[in-house]
Amino acid sequence: MPSSSRRSTAPADDENRPLIEDIRLLGRILGDVIREQEGVAAFELIERIRQLAVAYRLKRDAQAGRSLDRLLKNLSVDQAVSVVRAFSYFSHLANLAEDRHNVRQRERDERSGIALQGSLAMSFERLARRGVRASDIAETLAHAYLSPVLTAHPTEVQRKSVLDAERAVAELIGARDALPTERERAANEQHLRARVTQLWQTRLLRTSKLSVANEIDNALSYYQSTFLRQIPLLYGEIEQMLPGFEIAPFLRMGNWIGGDRDGNPNVSAETLRFALARHSETVLRFYLTEVHALGGELSMSGLLVKVTPALRSLAERSGDRSEHRVDEPYRRALIGVYARLAGTLHALTGTEALRHAIAPSEPYGAASELLEDLRAVEASLASHFGAALAVGRLRPLIRAVQVFGFHLATIDLRQSSDQHEAVLAELLATARIEADYCALPEDAKIALLLRLLSDARGLQVREAAYSERTRGELAIFEAARELRQRFGSAAIRHCIISHTETVSDLLEVLLLQKECGLLHGTLDAQGESADAARADLIVVPLFETIADLRRAAPIMREFYALPGVLPMILRGRADQYDEQDVMLGYSDSNKDGGFFTSNWELYRAETALVELFEPLKREKGLRLRLFHGRGGTVGRGGGPSYEAILAQPPGTVNGQIRLTEQGEVIASKYANPRIGRRNLETLVAATLEATLLPPRRKAPQLFLDAAAELSTLGMAAYRGLVYETPGFADYFFAATPIREIAELNIGSRPAARPKEGHAKPAIEDLRAIPWGFSWGQCRIALPGWYGFGSAVERFLAGTAPKAAKGARAERLALLQRMHAQWPFFTTLLSNMDMVLAKSDLAVALRYVELVPDKRAARKIFAQIQAEWDRTQVALSQITGETRRLASNPALARSIEYRFPYLDPLNHLQVELMRRYRAQRAEGEPHERVQRGIHMSINGVAAGLRNSG
């Protein structure tokens, strides 16, 4: 922490000494900055709190705990805010040091020839040992589609200004290992001091609600720092491992920000236009910078080297007539490319390039035209002894154009099914086709929708006064059509339907596409008409709740059985499959049924979907692509991506996978370019292994039956607490910072979907994201484990209605075999292990003091604690590990080190919440107290790293 004299509590072995030294250095600099900026008294107060927190946690010193409690309660508001800032920034700086150490260890292992789990090297070795040939891998990648999708959610706590300053700190820390002299290291430390000072003097929180435009710009910063450069380098690494094979651009980025309207009234057609314009500007400015730099590198004279006719023609067409470059064909050619890119930038975004050797010229009509020019440069170099000159910049640029085009990332549209239904109901009523569409039974809705899809006429009545909602939804689809024409079809490919519950939910979106020019032709029941309908956007159902997951395969089966639907989806392309994306929601299913049941129902839904699509792929060429709506917390599907992908049911990956990246996890994974590259590599490695090394056999029926029984028991325990315990909602809203989170300017989306008839907040109204985030803040992390202990206890006792056969020892042995042999169960327990290691019921007990009904609070917390104890016992019985994270010592050390510095933030959060709520009850909340709470939320989220 800010101390310059105390040693780290982490083990000081050789492997971790650089990490300890980096953390100690950053802590010392932060302490010096605090002493300078806030005064010696403030520094000593923070240091005293640090000492007591360390003694209380690591030495179990009860007296230190009591002293810490008294000290925090007696702080003034200004003192409390200063302490919160200090510990919050220490969490941020410790993260940067850990990230650097992870990169350092990876570089060391690579130099030693050690292949790391999740690395491409290890995956290729494993594939080779199992007889998979290089040609098999290349063929898989030729038909693969892997896409991380960035989303904005109410748990994103980082400001871009803070992120930028932290990136500068990360770069300086990363440079220290290579500095040979003390003078250079001292200069580096001075730069670090400047950046830490910048952080301390930069406002940690936003003063206004984050807008969608802010969220878009925040996301684009990761493209600028990581994706635009690291993804082409990753492709280059794959090409080196597969020499002689052309690697298709299978890895693409996706984005929800600007197109995700579900529950977010701030997203509109204009934000969609803004998002794509900013996307395009970002990628085009990157191309301009790279082409300018490439022109500086390719200075070859035509007097000394020959060029191809294509390159000579490109140079002649450039319009560059400078006498200084008359003999430099490559530079002239690239000046022409730059001028056309500048013209493209202006045509697509209305902005101007920063430099001009010649005036902007004719815009490129598509990214493929730019690609053709760059390949002409590459071919000329390759055929005239200049291939080495293409390696460093030109080939990565070519790959970037293949991957990012002029649109940068695919933006998904998303809206709730009830909103689509309401829009169509208004259109149908206004057109006097159906007075009350919403009241129709499902079969009547389907019949009507099919009839309308078969009709060439539209639904809109000219000059009708439609509602704002209907105008807004139609405007989104109209904008999507316009933007696809402008930026290319890859710019917008998917329309996601939240809360998909019926077949009509899918047909409604097809009809809305037809209404706005995104569906061409009309539905043909026989599938023989040349005018058969073709939809531009893939209609993607999102199955979220437990009930929805159970209906996923039946809904899709009924959908494809409708006359004319399959021909509308199939495009008849001989060279590739048609795709059907199906999205599965981890967050709502967890909030609905608890951790184990959510994961089990997802597993069952995936298995059922694979069985449905196998004959469709074989006979019709339609393949399944699962889209995993994973969040940061384990309760929302988070956890290590490599293990999560390998734990998917057999046949569910097949080279096709999309998954969301959300909240502060985006910063954790992608703020550091090297770590970002590592995470992307892990996704590729896991996708290849899951596709080419599937399990030799499906999980035994005995395993499946046991999991089903555990799910039934676990869901009963979970719902018994959350939905059936009197006063639980009041407890949750009082014992977690959910209300304060809702007030925090950390997202453009509201924290709840309020329902009519609820006089006060209800669990059902809450979005799953702030639900999980709140439990993480108070260190219970309930969505990541609750119910499992009771399930195992009853399973082993044989008291369940469908109890497994055999004695208790046999049932336990069955669970142990499941853990040892079944990746799904292994990964689930590993994630639960991590959650329990990060939870702390001693800290959580402090939040219980905030509940007005003390008797109810004690009773409910006793239920939570008893289940926590049962889950600890169950996990140890099954895994054989009595200590949490025994199989992950690196994470265990990280938690051991950082938690003594996280605890004061929780204690202060409780104290400030107590003061703030008392002030609010009197009608005079203190703005500084609120700010302190919000800073503590930021600091705890940073310290936990995957709480969103």
Secondary structure in CASP SS format (residue, H / E / C, confidence):
PFRMAT SS
TARGET T0000
AUTHOR 0000-0000-0000
METHOD secondary structure of the structure
MODEL  1
M C 1.00
P C 1.00
S C 1.00
S C 1.00
S C 1.00
R C 1.00
R C 1.00
S C 1.00
T C 1.00
A C 1.00
P C 1.00
A C 1.00
D C 1.00
D C 1.00
E C 1.00
N C 1.00
R H 1.00
P H 1.00
L H 1.00
I H 1.00
E H 1.00
D H 1.00
I H 1.00
R H 1.00
L H 1.00
L H 1.00
G H 1.00
R H 1.00
I H 1.00
L H 1.00
G H 1.00
D H 1.00
V H 1.00
I H 1.00
R H 1.00
E H 1.00
Q H 1.00
E H 1.00
G C 1.00
V H 1.00
A H 1.00
A H 1.00
F H 1.00
E H 1.00
L H 1.00
I H 1.00
E H 1.00
R H 1.00
I H 1.00
R H 1.00
Q H 1.00
L H 1.00
A H 1.00
V H 1.00
A H 1.00
Y H 1.00
R H 1.00
L H 1.00
K C 1.00
R C 1.00
D C 1.00
A H 1.00
Q H 1.00
A H 1.00
G H 1.00
R H 1.00
S H 1.00
L H 1.00
D H 1.00
R H 1.00
L H 1.00
L H 1.00
K H 1.00
N C 1.00
L C 1.00
S C 1.00
V H 1.00
D H 1.00
Q H 1.00
A H 1.00
V H 1.00
S H 1.00
V H 1.00
V H 1.00
R H 1.00
A H 1.00
F H 1.00
S H 1.00
Y H 1.00
F H 1.00
S H 1.00
H H 1.00
L H 1.00
A H 1.00
N H 1.00
L H 1.00
A H 1.00
E H 1.00
D H 1.00
R H 1.00
H H 1.00
N H 1.00
V H 1.00
R H 1.00
Q H 1.00
R H 1.00
E H 1.00
R H 1.00
D H 1.00
E H 1.00
R H 1.00
S C 1.00
G C 1.00
I C 1.00
A C 1.00
L C 1.00
Q C 1.00
G C 1.00
S C 1.00
L H 1.00
A H 1.00
M H 1.00
S H 1.00
F H 1.00
E H 1.00
R H 1.00
L H 1.00
A H 1.00
R H 1.00
R C 1.00
G C 1.00
V C 1.00
R C 1.00
A H 1.00
S H 1.00
D H 1.00
I H 1.00
A H 1.00
E H 1.00
T H 1.00
L H 1.00
A H 1.00
H C 1.00
A C 1.00
Y E 1.00
L E 1.00
S E 1.00
P E 1.00
V E 1.00
L E 1.00
T C 1.00
A C 1.00
H C 1.00
P C 1.00
T C 1.00
E C 1.00
V C 1.00
Q C 1.00
R C 1.00
K H 1.00
S H 1.00
V H 1.00
L H 1.00
D H 1.00
A H 1.00
E H 1.00
R H 1.00
A H 1.00
V H 1.00
A H 1.00
E H 1.00
L H 1.00
I H 1.00
G H 1.00
A H 1.00
R H 1.00
D C 1.00
A C 1.00
L C 1.00
P C 1.00
T C 1.00
E H 1.00
R H 1.00
E H 1.00
R H 1.00
A H 1.00
A H 1.00
N H 1.00
E H 1.00
Q H 1.00
H H 1.00
L H 1.00
R H 1.00
A H 1.00
R H 1.00
V H 1.00
T H 1.00
Q H 1.00
L H 1.00
W H 1.00
Q H 1.00
T C 1.00
R C 1.00
L C 1.00
L C 1.00
R C 1.00
T C 1.00
S C 1.00
K C 1.00
L C 1.00
S C 1.00
V H 1.00
A H 1.00
N H 1.00
E H 1.00
I H 1.00
D H 1.00
N H 1.00
A H 1.00
L H 1.00
S H 1.00
Y H 1.00
Y H 1.00
Q H 1.00
S H 1.00
T H 1.00
F H 1.00
L H 1.00
R H 1.00
Q H 1.00
I H 1.00
P H 1.00
L H 1.00
L H 1.00
Y H 1.00
G H 1.00
E H 1.00
I H 1.00
E H 1.00
Q H 1.00
M H 1.00
L C 1.00
P C 1.00
G C 1.00
F C 1.00
E C 1.00
I C 1.00
A C 1.00
P C 1.00
F C 1.00
L E 1.00
R C 1.00
M C 1.00
G E 1.00
N E 1.00
W C 1.00
I C 1.00
G C 1.00
G C 1.00
D E 1.00
R C 1.00
D C 1.00
G C 1.00
N C 1.00
P C 1.00
N C 1.00
V C 1.00
S C 1.00
A H 1.00
E H 1.00
T H 1.00
L H 1.00
R H 1.00
F H 1.00
A H 1.00
L H 1.00
A H 1.00
R H 1.00
H H 1.00
S H 1.00
E H 1.00
T H 1.00
V H 1.00
L H 1.00
R H 1.00
F H 1.00
Y H 1.00
L H 1.00
T H 1.00
E H 1.00
V H 1.00
H H 1.00
A H 1.00
L H 1.00
G H 1.00
G H 1.00
E H 1.00
L C 1.00
S C 1.00
M C 1.00
S C 1.00
G C 1.00
L C 1.00
L C 1.00
V C 1.00
K C 1.00
V C 1.00
T C 1.00
P H 1.00
A H 1.00
L H 1.00
R H 1.00
S H 1.00
L H 1.00
A H 1.00
E H 1.00
R C 1.00
S C 1.00
G C 1.00
D C 1.00
R C 1.00
S C 1.00
E H 1.00
H H 1.00
R H 1.00
V C 1.00
D C 1.00
E C 1.00
P H 1.00
Y H 1.00
R H 1.00
R H 1.00
A H 1.00
L H 1.00
I H 1.00
G H 1.00
V H 1.00
Y H 1.00
A H 1.00
R H 1.00
L H 1.00
A H 1.00
G H 1.00
T H 1.00
L H 1.00
H H 1.00
A H 1.00
L H 1.00
T H 1.00
G C 1.00
T C 1.00
E C 1.00
A C 1.00
L C 1.00
R C 1.00
H C 1.00
A C 1.00
I C 1.00
A C 1.00
P C 1.00
S C 1.00
E C 1.00
P C 1.00
Y C 1.00
G C 1.00
A C 1.00
A H 1.00
S H 1.00
E H 1.00
L H 1.00
L H 1.00
E H 1.00
D H 1.00
L H 1.00
R H 1.00
A H 1.00
V H 1.00
E H 1.00
A H 1.00
S H 1.00
L H 1.00
A H 1.00
S H 1.00
H C 1.00
F C 1.00
G C 1.00
A C 1.00
A H 1.00
L H 1.00
A H 1.00
V H 1.00
G C 1.00
R C 1.00
L H 1.00
R H 1.00
P H 1.00
L H 1.00
I H 1.00
R H 1.00
A H 1.00
V H 1.00
Q H 1.00
V H 1.00
F H 1.00
G C 1.00
F C 1.00
H C 1.00
L C 1.00
A C 1.00
T E 1.00
I E 1.00
D C 1.00
L E 1.00
R E 1.00
Q E 1.00
S E 1.00
S H 1.00
D H 1.00
Q H 1.00
H H 1.00
E H 1.00
A H 1.00
V H 1.00
L H 1.00
A H 1.00
E H 1.00
L H 1.00
L H 1.00
A H 1.00
T H 1.00
A C 1.00
R C 1.00
I C 1.00
E C 1.00
A C 1.00
D C 1.00
Y H 1.00
C H 1.00
A H 1.00
L C 1.00
P C 1.00
E H 1.00
D H 1.00
A H 1.00
K H 1.00
I H 1.00
A H 1.00
L H 1.00
L H 1.00
L H 1.00
R H 1.00
L H 1.00
L H 1.00
S C 1.00
D C 1.00
A C 1.00
R C 1.00
G C 1.00
L C 1.00
Q C 1.00
V C 1.00
R C 1.00
E C 1.00
A C 1.00
A C 1.00
Y C 1.00
S C 1.00
E H 1.00
R H 1.00
T H 1.00
R H 1.00
G H 1.00
E H 1.00
L H 1.00
A H 1.00
I H 1.00
F H 1.00
E H 1.00
A H 1.00
A H 1.00
R H 1.00
E H 1.00
L H 1.00
R H 1.00
Q H 1.00
R H 1.00
F H 1.00
G C 1.00
S H 1.00
A H 1.00
A H 1.00
I C 1.00
R C 1.00
H E 1.00
C E 1.00
I E 1.00
I E 1.00
S E 1.00
H C 1.00
T C 1.00
E C 1.00
T C 1.00
V H 1.00
S H 1.00
D H 1.00
L H 1.00
L H 1.00
E H 1.00
V H 1.00
L H 1.00
L H 1.00
L H 1.00
Q H 1.00
K H 1.00
E H 1.00
C C 1.00
G C 1.00
L C 1.00
L E 1.00
H E 1.00
G C 1.00
T E 1.00
L C 1.00
D C 1.00
A C 1.00
Q C 1.00
G C 1.00
E C 1.00
S C 1.00
A C 1.00
D C 1.00
A E 1.00
A C 1.00
R E 1.00
A E 1.00
D C 1.00
L C 1.00
I E 1.00
V E 1.00
V E 1.00
P E 1.00
L E 1.00
F E 1.00
E C 1.00
T C 1.00
I H 1.00
A H 1.00
D H 1.00
L H 1.00
R H 1.00
R H 1.00
A H 1.00
A H 1.00
P H 1.00
I H 1.00
M H 1.00
R H 1.00
E H 1.00
F H 1.00
Y H 1.00
A H 1.00
L C 1.00
P C 1.00
G C 1.00
V H 1.00
L H 1.00
P H 1.00
M H 1.00
I H 1.00
L C 1.00
R C 1.00
G C 1.00
R C 1.00
A C 1.00
D C 1.00
Q C 1.00
Y C 1.00
D E 1.00
E E 1.00
Q E 1.00
D E 1.00
V E 1.00
M E 1.00
L E 1.00
G E 1.00
Y C 1.00
S H 1.00
D H 1.00
S H 1.00
N H 1.00
K H 1.00
D H 1.00
G H 1.00
G C 1.00
F H 1.00
F H 1.00
T H 1.00
S H 1.00
N H 1.00
W H 1.00
E H 1.00
L H 1.00
Y H 1.00
R H 1.00
A H 1.00
E H 1.00
T H 1.00
A H 1.00
L H 1.00
V H 1.00
E H 1.00
L H 1.00
F H 1.00
E H 1.00
P H 1.00
L H 1.00
K H 1.00
R H 1.00
E H 1.00
K H 1.00
G C 1.00
L E 1.00
R E 1.00
L E 1.00
R E 1.00
L E 1.00
F E 1.00
H E 1.00
G E 1.00
R C 1.00
G C 1.00
G C 1.00
T C 1.00
V H 1.00
G H 1.00
R H 1.00
G C 1.00
G C 1.00
G C 1.00
P C 1.00
S H 1.00
Y H 1.00
E H 1.00
A H 1.00
I H 1.00
L H 1.00
A C 1.00
Q C 1.00
P C 1.00
P C 1.00
G C 1.00
T C 1.00
V C 1.00
N C 1.00
G C 1.00
Q E 1.00
I E 1.00
R E 1.00
L E 1.00
T E 1.00
E E 1.00
Q C 1.00
G C 1.00
E C 1.00
V H 1.00
I H 1.00
A H 1.00
S H 1.00
K H 1.00
Y H 1.00
A C 1.00
N C 1.00
P H 1.00
R H 1.00
I H 1.00
G H 1.00
R H 1.00
R H 1.00
N H 1.00
L H 1.00
E H 1.00
T H 1.00
L H 1.00
V H 1.00
A H 1.00
A H 1.00
T H 1.00
L H 1.00
E H 1.00
A H 1.00
T H 1.00
L H 1.00
L C 1.00
P C 1.00
P C 1.00
R C 1.00
R C 1.00
K C 1.00
A C 1.00
P C 1.00
Q H 1.00
L H 1.00
F H 1.00
L H 1.00
D H 1.00
A H 1.00
A H 1.00
A H 1.00
E H 1.00
L H 1.00
S H 1.00
T H 1.00
L H 1.00
G H 1.00
M H 1.00
A H 1.00
A H 1.00
Y H 1.00
R H 1.00
G H 1.00
L H 1.00
V H 1.00
Y C 1.00
E C 1.00
T C 1.00
P C 1.00
G C 1.00
F H 1.00
A H 1.00
D H 1.00
Y H 1.00
F H 1.00
F H 1.00
A H 1.00
A H 1.00
T C 1.00
P C 1.00
I H 1.00
R H 1.00
E H 1.00
I H 1.00
A H 1.00
E H 1.00
L C 1.00
N C 1.00
I C 1.00
G C 1.00
S C 1.00
R C 1.00
P C 1.00
A C 1.00
A E 1.00
R C 1.00
P C 1.00
K C 1.00
E C 1.00
G C 1.00
H C 1.00
A C 1.00
K C 1.00
P C 1.00
A C 1.00
I H 1.00
E H 1.00
D H 1.00
L E 1.00
R C 1.00
A H 1.00
I H 1.00
P H 1.00
W H 1.00
G H 1.00
F H 1.00
S H 1.00
W H 1.00
G H 1.00
Q H 1.00
C C 1.00
R C 1.00
I C 1.00
A C 1.00
L H 1.00
P H 1.00
G H 1.00
W C 1.00
Y C 1.00
G C 1.00
F H 1.00
G H 1.00
S H 1.00
A H 1.00
V H 1.00
E H 1.00
R H 1.00
F H 1.00
L H 1.00
A H 1.00
G C 1.00
T C 1.00
A C 1.00
P C 1.00
K C 1.00
A C 1.00
A C 1.00
K C 1.00
G C 1.00
A C 1.00
R H 1.00
A H 1.00
E H 1.00
R H 1.00
L H 1.00
A H 1.00
L H 1.00
L H 1.00
Q H 1.00
R H 1.00
M H 1.00
H H 1.00
A H 1.00
Q H 1.00
W C 1.00
P H 1.00
F H 1.00
F H 1.00
T H 1.00
T H 1.00
L H 1.00
L H 1.00
S H 1.00
N H 1.00
M H 1.00
D H 1.00
M H 1.00
V H 1.00
L H 1.00
A H 1.00
K H 1.00
S C 1.00
D C 1.00
L H 1.00
A H 1.00
V H 1.00
A H 1.00
L H 1.00
R H 1.00
Y H 1.00
V H 1.00
E C 1.00
L C 1.00
V C 1.00
P C 1.00
D C 1.00
K H 1.00
R H 1.00
A H 1.00
A H 1.00
R H 1.00
K H 1.00
I H 1.00
F H 1.00
A H 1.00
Q H 1.00
I H 1.00
Q H 1.00
A H 1.00
E H 1.00
W H 1.00
D H 1.00
R H 1.00
T H 1.00
Q H 1.00
V H 1.00
A H 1.00
L H 1.00
S H 1.00
Q H 1.00
I H 1.00
T H 1.00
G C 1.00
E C 1.00
T C 1.00
R C 1.00
R C 1.00
L C 1.00
A C 1.00
S C 1.00
N C 1.00
P H 1.00
A H 1.00
L H 1.00
A H 1.00
R H 1.00
S H 1.00
I H 1.00
E H 1.00
Y H 1.00
R H 1.00
F H 1.00
P H 1.00
Y H 1.00
L H 1.00
D H 1.00
P H 1.00
L H 1.00
N H 1.00
H H 1.00
L H 1.00
Q H 1.00
V H 1.00
E H 1.00
L H 1.00
M H 1.00
R H 1.00
R H 1.00
Y H 1.00
R H 1.00
A H 1.00
Q H 1.00
R H 1.00
A H 1.00
E C 1.00
G C 1.00
E C 1.00
P C 1.00
H C 1.00
E H 1.00
R H 1.00
V H 1.00
Q H 1.00
R H 1.00
G H 1.00
I H 1.00
H H 1.00
M H 1.00
S H 1.00
I H 1.00
N H 1.00
G H 1.00
V H 1.00
A H 1.00
A H 1.00
G H 1.00
L H 1.00
R C 1.00
N C 1.00
S C 1.00
G C 1.00
END
